[in-house]
Amino acid sequence: MAPFAGYNMPISYAGIKEEHQTVRNGVGVFDVSHMGEFILKGEKALDLIQLVTTNDASVLEIGEAQYSCMPNGQGGIVDDLLVYRLPEDNCADGEQAFMLVVNASNIEKDWNWISKHNSFGVKMEDISDRTGLLAIQGPKAVESLQSLTDVNLSDIKYYNFTKGTIAGIKNVIISATGYTGSGGFELYVNNEEIANLWHKIFQAGAAYDIKPIGLGARDTLRLEMGFCLYGNDIDDTTSPLEAGLGWITKLAKGDFVDSDKLQQLKTDGLSKKLAAFVMEDRRVPRHDYEIADTTGKVIGKVTSGTQSPSLDVPIGMGYVETAYAKLGTELHVLINGKPQKAKVVKLPFYQK
């Protein structure tokens, strides 16, 4: 266990490597109730979301979600987040409703940032403290959960969701938006139901050898997919374009926070890029290790690194001068001052 964002979090139960393989090959459960959830509702809820996020939320139909980020007005990133377009059951005529799912350590910062830009009269509600969240991840997730619900889980496409009854609990948001690359679901429920749901899931999944999974394996799983972690790979000093998040930066959608800066950055060209690399030596790269070229010139820093449990090689990501981000480029990671060979590769590191 370790403290994180005001919570006491499980880093591992049986061991990171074992838990990692459980999710890649079977099914595991993460308690990620520390994440933050905001409800935005109103006739101009979409306008507010379009202003503060980079992706184009206007394309979302009810029951769809998207990955996005919030620029900070200086070209950096306030946070990355998920945007859900909710059913309009409790909305007045002309109103739309959305749920934003944000990182635990950024809940207050994100709330203040969105509120600051809410000149649209949008009703905002922070439901983080009363919302529990379990992520059931892995190729056996459907089979493990199906006996608990009448919802046909196989019909829920990636980045789609539905509301339904699961384990006797009504109005659960069942979402196919995992961050592991191995499929599965995230279940949003009232905090009072979370322990009951946890136990029911483990009873139903016993035949599939379901296991609890900690934050350590969550980190190795997301890194194998090349997914960014806020505070490591993206933060207030990195732009979404530098981070390889151009695919969620829809400059053509119209004005939004930093749209002019990001357009200029795209026009001028990037001075640094987030590159993925595999170590040719057995040494593991760690956050903040310096990256050099083959002559010893320092060209960047490692943002994330680990020994990949799936590939059994050390992998990492880091910002380097743009010229060195090309596939196949040889890099040196400085470990204890000694250069260790690495090569730039294409993401994801892990493919099924």
N, C-alpha and C positions, 0 to 999 in steps of 0.2 A: 504494500500500500504506500501511497505517497500523496502529499497535499497538492491540489491543482485547482486553481480558480475558486477557492473557498470550499472545495469538496475533498474528501478523503477517497482517492481513486485507486482501484485495483490495477497495478502494473502487470502482474501475472498471477495465475493460479497454479498451473502445473509446470510452467516454463514457456518462454516466448517461442522457441522453435517448435515445440509440440503444438502449442495453440495456433501458430501460424499454419501448420500443415493440416490441422483440424478444419480450419476455414477453407483452405484451398481444396481439400479432398472430401470433406464431410459437411458438418454444420456446427456453428458456434454462436454464442449469444454475448453481445456486448451491452452493458448498462451504460448508456450515454445520456442519462437524464440531466447531466450538467449542461447540455447544450441550451441555448436560449431560443425562445419562440415569441414572436410578436404577431398580433393580428392587426391588419390595416383594413379599414372598411369605410366606404363612402363613394360618392359619385365620381370623385377624382382620385381614388386610391391608386389607380393605374398611373395617373399623371405623376404622383409623388414617387412611385417606384421607378418610373422611367427616368425621372430627374436624378435619383441618387444611385442608380445601378447602371452597369455598362451593357448588360444583355438587353434584348428586346422582349419585355414582358407582354407586349401587345399580342404576341403570337400564341400565348397560352390559352388553351381551352380549359373549362372546368375539369378538374381531375388530372391536370398536367403540372409538372414542376420543371424548374430549370436551375442550373448552376450559374452564379453571377458573382460580381464583386462590386464594392462601393469605392469609387475614387475619393481621395481626401482633399481635393482642391489644390494640391501641390504636385499632382502627377503620381502620387503614391496610392496605397490601398488602405482604407479604413478596416476592411474585413472582406472575406469571401463568405458567401451565404447561399442558401437555397430559397427560391421563391415558389410558393405553391399557390395556384389559383383555386380557391375554395368554392364549394357550392354556395348558392345565394339564398339558401333556405331562410336565414334570419336577416336578410337584407330588405330595405325599403326599395321601392321602384327606382330603377336607375343606379342603384348601388352595386358595387362589386366588393368582393372580400378576398384577401390574400393572407397567407401566413409566411413570415420570413423566419428562417432557421439560421441562427448565427452562432459564432464560437463563444464558448463559455467565458473565456477571459476578456471578451470584448462586449459583453451584454450592455453594460452601462454606457460605454463609449458609443456603441452603435445606436442605442436608443436616443442619446443626446444628439447625435449627428442627424438622424432621420427627423427628429422633432424640430431641430433647427431649420430644416428645409420644408417643414410642413406648413406652407402658406395656403394650402388647398382645403383646409377644414376637414381633413381626413381624421376619422376616429381611430386612435391608436391604443392598443392594450398589450401590456407585457404579461404574458401568461407563463413565463419561464418557471416561476417558483411552484406552480401547481401542475406542471406538465412533466410526466415521466416518459422516457424514450428508451426502447430496447431495439437493438439492431440484431436481427437473426440472419447470419451471413453464411454462404457456402452453397455448393451444388445440391445439397440435400435439404435446403430450407423449405421448399414447397412441400415435400413429403412430410417433413417434421411438423409443419403447422396446419396442414390441410384438415386434419381431423378436428381442429378447434373452431372451424368457421364454415359457413355456407358459401362464402365468397370463393369463386374459382380463382385461386391464387395464380395459376398458370396463365390466366388471361390478363394479368396486370403487366403491362409493358414497362421497360426500363424508363425511368423518370416519369412514370404515371402513378396515380394513387386512387384509392377509393375509400369511402367510409363504410364500415360494417361492424358486425358483432363478432368478436373473437374471444373464446374462452368464457362466454356468457357476458362479456363486457360490451356494452353498446357504444356506438359512435366512435370507434377506434379508427384513426387514420392509418391505413395500411399502404405503405409507400415503397416502391421499388427503386430506391435512390441510395443504395449502399456506397461505401467509400473503400471497398476492399478489392474490387475487380473479380469477385467470385460469385456475384449474384446474391439475391436474398431480399429481405424486407426490413423496413423500419416501422415500428409500431408506436404511435403517439397516444397516450392515455392519461387520464387523471392520476395524479400522484398517489391518491388513495388506493388505486387499483394495481399499482406497479408490482408489489410483492406477490399478490395473487396471480397476476399474469406470468411473472417469472416462474413460479412453481408449476403452473399449468403447462407452460411451454416445455419445461424439463420433463414432466411426466409424459407428454405427448411425443417428445423427441427421443425418449430413452431407447427406443428400438433402432434409432439412427445414430446412437452414440453421441448425442448432443453434449457439448461442453461449454462452460463459461470461459470467456476470453477477455484478457486485460488490455490496457492501453499500449503495452509494449508490442504485442502482435499487431494491433491496429496500425501502429507506425510502420512496421516492416511490410505489412500488406499494402498500405497506400503508397509506400516508397517504391515497391516493385512495379506499381502501375504508373509511377511518375506523377502522382497527384500531389499538389502543393499543400504544405502545412503552414498555416498562418503563424508568424513569429519565427519561422525558420526560413522558408522559401519565398514568402511574400510578407510584406509589412508596409509601414508608412513611407519607406524609402524606395520601394520597388514599384515600377509601373506594371500594369497587366500585360503590356506588349513585351516588356523585357522578360516577364515570367512565362512567356509562351501561352498567354491567355488571350491572344488576339481573337480566338474563336468565340469568346464570350464578350468581346468588345465591339459592339455594333455601331460603328461611327455613322452609318447611314440612317440611323433611326431618328436623328434630330438632336437638338441640344440636350446635353446632360452635364453633370458636374465633370469638369476636366475634358470635355469632348474636344475643345479647341487645342488644349495642350497635347492630348493623345494624337490628334490629327497631325499636329506639327511634328511630333516625335516620329510618327510613321513616315512623314514626308522627308524629314532630315536624316532619318536612319538611326538605329540604336547603337549606343556606345558599348553596351554590355547585354549579354543574354544568359538565361538560365540554361546550362548544358547538363546533359546526363552522361555519366561515364562509368566504365567498368575498370576496376583495378587489375593490372596484370600481375601484381605481386599479391601476397595474401594479407597484407596489412589493411585494416579497415579505416576508411576516411571518416572523420568526425566533424561536426559543426564548427565552423570558424578556422579550420585548417587552411593554410594558404595554398593556392594553386599557382604553379609556375609553368612557363613554356620550357622547351628542351634546353634552352641556354641558361635557365635559372632566373629569368625575369619573372617577377610576381605579376600575374594577370588576373587574379580573382581569389575567391574564397569558397570553401565548401559550405553549403547550407544544410544538407541532410546527407547522412551516410550510414550504412549498416552492412552486416554480412547477410546477403540474401539467403533466407532459408530454402527457397524454391530452387535457386540456381547454384547455391553453394559457392558463390564468389562475392567479394566485396563490391558494393555498388554505391553510387553517390550522385548528388546534384550540386551545382554551384554556379554562381555568376562569374563569367569570364568575359574578357574583351571580345567583341563580336567576331573578330577574325578567327578566334580559336574555338568557336562553337560549332564549326562544321563537322559533319560526321567523319569519323576516322582520324581526327586530329589527335596527335599524341600529346598528353599533358603529364606534368609531374605534380603529385600531391606531396606537400612537405610534411612529413610525419617525424616529429622530434628533430626537425631541421634537416632530415635526409629526404632526397627526392625519391618518390615511389611512382613507377610508371602507371599511367592510366590512358584509356582511349575513349573518345567521345562516341556515344552510340545513340541509336534511335529509341525513343520511348514507345510503348512501355518496355521495361526490362523483362517482365514476365508475360508470356502469352500462353493461353491454355493449349 
